[in-house]
Amino acid sequence: MRRRRVATASVSSAVALFPHLAAAQGSQALDAPDQVMGTVLTTIGAVIALFVVSSIGYLYLRTRNLEWSFQEKHLPPEPGSGGHN
């Protein structure tokens, strides 16, 4: 089973890489536009800002002990205890 996965990954990688190799040989690849660095830096800055905002929100919730327990399992009472939740 593992060999089949490796073979499938190898074949799919070769097939995915083939159009890029063909375009490079025929020199039909497009050059990057002039504004590409500005776009890349803006995207990286936006991702970093998103991480900073979510980290601040997480730390705020942790310092205030604000927890939302909607995913906690509510276990049934143990037999013989006679109690309810």
Rosetta blueprint (number, residue, H / E / L):
1 M L
2 R H
3 R H
4 R H
5 R H
6 V H
7 A H
8 T H
9 A H
10 S H
11 V H
12 S H
13 S H
14 A H
15 V H
16 A H
17 L H
18 F H
19 P H
20 H H
21 L H
22 A H
23 A H
24 A H
25 Q H
26 G L
27 S L
28 Q L
29 A L
30 L L
31 D L
32 A L
33 P L
34 D L
35 Q L
36 V H
37 M H
38 G H
39 T H
40 V H
41 L H
42 T H
43 T H
44 I H
45 G H
46 A H
47 V H
48 I H
49 A H
50 L H
51 F H
52 V H
53 V H
54 S H
55 S H
56 I H
57 G H
58 Y H
59 L H
60 Y H
61 L H
62 R H
63 T H
64 R L
65 N L
66 L L
67 E L
68 W L
69 S L
70 F L
71 Q L
72 E L
73 K L
74 H L
75 L L
76 P L
77 P L
78 E L
79 P L
80 G L
81 S L
82 G L
83 G L
84 H L
85 N L
